Every structure is written in structure tokens, then in C-alpha cells.
Amino acid sequence: MARFSKVRIVRTKKREGLIRTRLLGASMARGEVLTFLDSHCEVNVNWLPPLLNQIALNHKTIVCPMIDVIDHNHFGYEAQAGDAMRGAFDWEMYYKRIPIPPELQRADPSDPFE
């Protein structure tokens, strides 16, 4: 990672868990925008500019990209572009992707919704 001048690696003395480690990283961050990518995440071409654009328009905006899926059965790639979804948990704490209702959708799918 030494060739990436803007990347710093911070190590803890013991395992802290996901949230505590993210909070530690956030407290030490120096940039204007903070992005978390887990080890199982891969990004697509030009994934960041639309997110940064929304933050530039309103610094209180929390952004999340449309997330493409690699099927766990056959490893096929499934693009989610155009399918406006948001994540939620059901009562058994299973993560689900729920369609954004038409009345909350925007003409530009990268525009924020409530």
C-alpha cells in the first residue's frame, strides 16, 4: 500500500469488531468524504463520481450506490441499474432489498430520496 500516498493502514492491538474499527478509522480520517468498502465488495467503473456529486450538492446527504449482485449459486453477475432499491431488515434480522415506492422515486435515479 506504500505506493498509495493517501492510504493509511491503522492496526489495533486487539480485535475490535466491525463497528468499533470503523469508528476508529473515521476518527483518524483526514479527508472530506469517508467511504467504507468491506472485503467482499467490488466496485464498478465510475461508481464514485455520482456519489460525490450528491455530497457536493448537500453535505448532509448520506449516499449508497446501487449494489450489483454476484449470485451465490452460479456466480453470475446481476446488474441492479434501474432497480431503485433500499436495504432493510425483517423481524428475523434477515437483510432484504425493498423497492423504493414510485412516489419516492426521482427522474434521475442518482437523486436522493427520503
matplotlib code that plots the C-alpha trace (Angstrom):
import matplotlib.pyplot as plt

x = [0.0, 3.0, 2.6, -0.8, 0.2, -3.4, -3.9, -3.0, -3.3, -4.2, -3.8, -5.3, -3.7, -6.7, -9.7, -12.2, -15.1, -16.5, -18.3, -15.6, -12.9, -14.9, -15.4, -11.7, -10.9, -13.4, -11.9, -8.5, -9.6, -8.4, -10.4, -13.6, -15.5, -15.4, -16.0, -16.3, -15.8, -15.9, -13.6, -16.4, -17.2, -16.0, -16.7, -17.7, -16.4, -17.2, -19.0, -17.8, -18.5, -22.3, -22.0, -19.5, -21.8, -24.7, -22.5, -21.2, -24.8, -25.7, -23.1, -25.7, -26.6, -25.8, -25.1, -25.1, -24.5, -26.8, -25.3, -24.9, -25.0, -22.9, -25.2, -24.1, -25.2, -23.7, -21.5, -23.5, -23.3, -26.7, -26.7, -29.2, -29.0, -32.5, -33.9, -34.4, -34.0, -33.2, -31.9, -33.9, -34.1, -37.1, -38.2, -35.9, -33.0, -32.6, -31.4, -33.8, -33.7, -37.0, -38.2, -38.5, -42.2, -42.9, -43.9, -40.5, -38.5, -36.9, -36.4, -32.7, -32.0, -29.0, -31.1, -31.7, -34.9, -36.3]
y = [0.0, 2.3, 3.4, 5.0, 8.2, 8.9, 5.5, 4.8, 1.5, 1.6, -1.5, -2.1, -4.1, -6.5, -7.4, -4.6, -5.7, -4.0, -1.0, -0.1, -0.4, 1.8, 4.4, 4.4, 4.8, 7.6, 9.4, 9.3, 10.2, 13.5, 13.7, 15.5, 12.3, 9.0, 5.7, 2.2, -0.8, -4.3, -7.1, -8.7, -5.5, -4.8, -1.5, -1.0, 1.6, 5.2, 4.2, 7.1, 10.4, 10.2, 9.7, 12.6, 14.8, 14.3, 15.1, 18.2, 19.4, 18.8, 17.8, 16.3, 13.7, 10.0, 8.2, 4.5, 3.1, 0.7, -2.6, -5.2, -8.9, -11.9, -14.9, -17.3, -20.4, -19.9, -16.7, -14.9, -11.1, -9.4, -5.6, -3.6, -0.5, 1.0, -1.1, 1.5, -0.4, 0.3, -2.1, -3.2, -5.9, -8.0, -9.1, -12.1, -9.8, -11.0, -8.3, -7.6, -5.3, -3.5, -1.5, 2.2, 3.2, 5.0, 8.2, 8.4, 7.7, 10.6, 11.2, 10.8, 7.5, 9.1, 11.8, 11.4, 10.2, 10.2]
z = [0.0, 0.2, -3.4, -2.5, -0.7, 0.5, 2.1, 5.7, 7.4, 11.1, 13.2, 16.6, 19.4, 19.6, 17.5, 17.9, 15.6, 12.5, 14.0, 16.6, 13.9, 11.5, 14.2, 15.0, 11.3, 11.0, 14.0, 12.3, 8.8, 7.2, 4.0, 3.3, 2.4, 4.1, 2.2, 3.7, 1.5, 3.1, 1.9, -0.1, -2.0, -5.6, -7.3, -10.9, -13.4, -12.4, -9.2, -7.1, -9.1, -8.8, -5.1, -4.7, -6.8, -4.4, -1.4, -3.1, -3.6, 0.0, 2.6, 4.9, 2.3, 3.0, -0.2, -1.1, -4.6, -6.4, -5.5, -8.1, -7.1, -7.8, -7.4, -4.7, -6.6, -10.1, -9.6, -12.4, -12.4, -11.9, -12.5, -10.4, -12.5, -12.9, -10.0, -7.3, -4.0, -0.4, 2.2, 5.3, 7.9, 8.6, 12.1, 11.9, 11.1, 7.5, 5.1, 2.3, -0.7, -0.9, -4.0, -3.5, -4.0, -7.2, -5.3, -3.8, -7.0, -8.9, -12.6, -12.1, -10.2, -8.6, -6.9, -3.2, -1.7, 1.8]

ax = plt.figure().add_subplot(projection="3d")
ax.plot(x, y, z, "-o")
ax.set_aspect("equal")
plt.show()
